[in-house]
Amino acid sequence: MCGMQVVMEPLFAALFELPILHVCERGGVTRWAHVSECVFDCLHRENAEIRSLVISTLLEAGATVAANVPPHLLLALGAFGKHSPETISPALVRFHLRQSPPAYEHLPTPLKLRLLAFILKDQDFRDLLGICLLPLLDGSFTKFVGKTSVECVYLPTWEFSAELLPSLEKLLVRMEDVGEFVQDKLKKIAKSGKCRIYSSLTPF
């Protein structure tokens, strides 16, 4: 094994310096790219619609995506490449959403909610700040903001339900028709205190 590694290491090192990956970019453009330029699609276990949505949003944000990369190539990159392969993750998507709001602002509500569900998966709620995907009762979306912001929104509760506050739709988080997963995470965000979302009309 040691002798094989001595041969493979310089071979892969030289190979990975070449534009060996066929990648996609904004506008359907494809080209050959270097490893260091790419983010790698490893979302094979995701729902096909979610995977397609995440990739298309990243492309709109200007990312260079290497799709359908064989697992053994990623392993070789990790073992012999100078650059660790950067794979698509909730954190990576959040980064690009913050950098390029136009990449997702035009999306219809159902797709925004699916995108929100994806970036909530790792529960890094502090990293949501600045992303305009917090659904409101009036049908719009607003940014997740931190505790120091003067802006805030409220989570409807049994005590302060949306029906009792008909004129405050722009201040109430949408909790219906967002899916159980997103609903649960929005409650956890309010409890965490990492974003300015309150679970009653009295800020804590």
C-alpha positions as CSV (number, residue, x, y, z in Angstrom):
1,M,0.0,0.0,0.0
2,C,2.8,2.4,0.9
3,G,4.4,1.8,-2.5
4,M,1.1,2.4,-4.3
5,Q,0.6,5.6,-2.4
6,V,4.0,6.9,-3.5
7,V,3.0,6.4,-7.1
8,M,-0.6,7.7,-6.7
9,E,0.1,10.8,-4.8
10,P,2.1,12.7,-7.4
11,L,-0.2,11.3,-10.2
12,F,-3.4,12.7,-8.5
13,A,-1.6,15.9,-7.5
14,A,-0.7,16.6,-11.1
15,L,-4.2,15.5,-12.3
16,F,-6.0,17.8,-10.0
17,E,-4.1,20.8,-11.3
18,L,-5.8,20.3,-14.6
19,P,-9.4,21.4,-15.5
20,I,-10.8,17.9,-15.3
21,L,-14.4,18.6,-14.0
22,H,-17.3,19.3,-16.3
23,V,-19.3,21.9,-14.5
24,C,-22.4,24.0,-14.8
25,E,-22.7,27.8,-14.4
26,R,-25.4,30.5,-14.5
27,G,-27.4,30.5,-17.7
28,G,-26.9,26.9,-18.5
29,V,-23.2,27.4,-19.5
30,T,-21.0,24.3,-19.1
31,R,-17.2,24.2,-19.2
32,W,-14.2,22.3,-17.9
33,A,-13.0,23.6,-14.5
34,H,-10.3,23.1,-11.9
35,V,-11.2,21.5,-8.5
36,S,-10.6,24.8,-6.6
37,E,-13.3,26.6,-8.7
38,C,-16.1,24.2,-7.8
39,V,-18.7,23.2,-5.3
40,F,-19.6,19.6,-5.4
41,D,-23.1,18.2,-5.6
42,C,-23.4,15.4,-3.0
43,L,-27.2,15.7,-2.5
44,H,-28.1,12.3,-3.9
45,R,-30.0,11.4,-0.8
46,E,-32.2,14.5,-1.0
47,N,-35.6,14.7,-2.7
48,A,-35.0,15.3,-6.5
49,E,-37.0,18.5,-6.4
50,I,-35.0,19.9,-3.5
51,R,-31.8,18.9,-5.1
52,S,-32.7,20.6,-8.4
53,L,-33.9,23.7,-6.5
54,V,-30.7,24.0,-4.4
55,I,-28.4,23.6,-7.4
56,S,-30.3,26.0,-9.7
57,T,-30.3,28.6,-6.9
58,L,-26.6,28.2,-6.4
59,L,-26.1,28.6,-10.2
60,E,-28.1,31.8,-10.1
61,A,-26.0,33.0,-7.3
62,G,-22.9,32.6,-9.4
63,A,-21.5,29.3,-8.0
64,T,-19.8,26.8,-10.2
65,V,-21.4,23.4,-9.5
66,A,-19.8,20.0,-10.3
67,A,-22.8,17.6,-10.5
68,N,-22.8,13.8,-10.5
69,V,-19.2,13.5,-9.4
70,P,-18.3,9.9,-8.6
71,P,-17.8,9.2,-4.9
72,H,-14.3,7.7,-5.5
73,L,-13.2,11.0,-7.1
74,L,-14.2,12.9,-4.0
75,L,-12.3,10.5,-1.9
76,A,-9.2,10.9,-4.0
77,L,-9.6,14.7,-3.8
78,G,-9.7,14.5,0.0
79,A,-6.7,12.2,0.1
80,F,-4.4,13.7,-2.6
81,G,-5.7,17.1,-3.6
82,K,-4.3,20.4,-2.5
83,H,-7.9,21.7,-2.1
84,S,-10.5,20.0,0.1
85,P,-13.6,19.4,-2.0
86,E,-16.3,21.9,-1.0
87,T,-19.6,20.1,-1.0
88,I,-23.1,21.6,-1.1
89,S,-24.5,22.0,2.4
90,P,-27.0,24.2,4.3
91,A,-24.1,26.5,5.4
92,L,-22.8,26.8,1.8
93,V,-26.2,27.7,0.5
94,R,-26.8,30.3,3.2
95,F,-23.5,31.9,2.3
96,H,-24.5,32.3,-1.3
97,L,-28.0,33.4,-0.5
98,R,-26.6,36.3,1.6
99,Q,-24.1,37.2,-1.1
100,S,-26.7,37.1,-4.0
101,P,-30.3,37.9,-2.9
102,P,-31.5,38.1,-6.5
103,A,-30.8,34.4,-6.9
104,Y,-33.9,33.5,-4.8
105,E,-36.0,36.7,-4.4
106,H,-37.9,35.9,-7.6
107,L,-38.9,32.4,-6.5
108,P,-42.6,31.6,-5.9
109,T,-43.6,31.0,-2.2
110,P,-43.6,27.2,-2.3
111,L,-40.0,27.1,-3.6
112,K,-38.9,29.7,-1.1
113,L,-40.3,27.5,1.7
114,R,-38.5,24.4,0.3
115,L,-35.3,26.4,0.2
116,L,-35.9,27.6,3.8
117,A,-36.4,24.0,4.9
118,F,-33.0,23.0,3.4
119,I,-31.0,25.8,5.0
120,L,-32.7,25.0,8.4
121,K,-31.4,21.4,8.4
122,D,-28.3,21.9,10.4
123,Q,-30.0,24.2,12.9
124,D,-27.3,26.9,12.8
125,F,-29.9,29.6,13.4
126,R,-27.4,32.4,13.9
127,D,-26.2,31.9,10.4
128,L,-29.6,32.8,9.0
129,L,-29.1,36.5,9.6
130,G,-29.5,38.6,6.5
131,I,-31.4,36.0,4.5
132,C,-34.8,37.1,3.3
133,L,-36.7,33.8,3.8
134,L,-38.7,34.3,7.0
135,P,-42.3,33.8,5.9
136,L,-44.9,36.3,7.2
137,L,-48.6,36.0,7.5
138,D,-49.3,38.5,4.8
139,G,-47.6,36.2,2.2
140,S,-44.4,38.2,2.1
141,F,-40.9,37.2,3.3
142,T,-38.6,39.3,5.5
143,K,-35.0,39.0,6.6
144,F,-33.8,37.0,9.6
145,V,-32.3,39.7,11.9
146,G,-30.3,39.6,15.1
147,K,-31.1,40.6,18.6
148,T,-29.6,44.1,18.1
149,S,-31.9,45.0,15.2
150,V,-34.8,47.4,15.9
151,E,-37.0,45.2,13.7
152,C,-38.8,42.2,15.1
153,V,-41.6,39.8,14.3
154,Y,-43.8,37.6,16.4
155,L,-44.7,34.0,16.5
156,P,-48.5,33.5,16.8
157,T,-49.4,31.4,19.9
158,W,-52.6,30.0,21.4
159,E,-52.7,33.1,23.6
160,F,-52.0,35.6,20.7
161,S,-53.4,33.9,17.7
162,A,-53.4,35.4,14.2
163,E,-57.2,35.7,14.3
164,L,-56.9,38.1,17.3
165,L,-54.4,40.3,15.5
166,P,-55.9,40.9,12.0
167,S,-54.0,44.2,11.3
168,L,-50.6,42.8,12.2
169,E,-50.0,40.4,9.3
170,K,-46.6,42.0,8.5
171,L,-45.4,41.4,12.0
172,L,-46.6,37.8,12.4
173,V,-44.6,34.8,11.3
174,R,-46.5,32.5,9.0
175,M,-47.0,29.1,10.7
176,E,-49.7,27.5,8.6
177,D,-49.0,25.8,5.3
178,V,-45.2,25.9,5.8
179,G,-44.8,22.2,6.6
180,E,-44.2,20.6,10.0
181,F,-40.4,20.7,9.6
182,V,-40.3,24.4,9.0
183,Q,-42.9,25.1,11.7
184,D,-40.9,23.2,14.3
185,K,-37.7,25.0,13.4
186,L,-39.3,28.4,13.5
187,K,-40.4,27.6,17.1
188,K,-36.9,26.6,18.0
189,I,-35.5,29.8,16.5
190,A,-37.8,31.9,18.6
191,K,-36.8,29.9,21.7
192,S,-33.1,30.2,20.9
193,G,-33.0,34.0,21.0
194,K,-30.5,34.0,18.1
195,C,-32.9,35.9,15.8
196,R,-35.3,38.7,16.6
197,I,-38.4,36.5,16.6
198,Y,-40.6,36.6,19.7
199,S,-43.2,34.0,20.8
200,S,-45.4,36.6,22.4
201,L,-46.1,40.3,22.1
202,T,-43.7,41.0,24.9
203,P,-40.1,40.9,23.7
204,F,-37.9,38.9,26.0
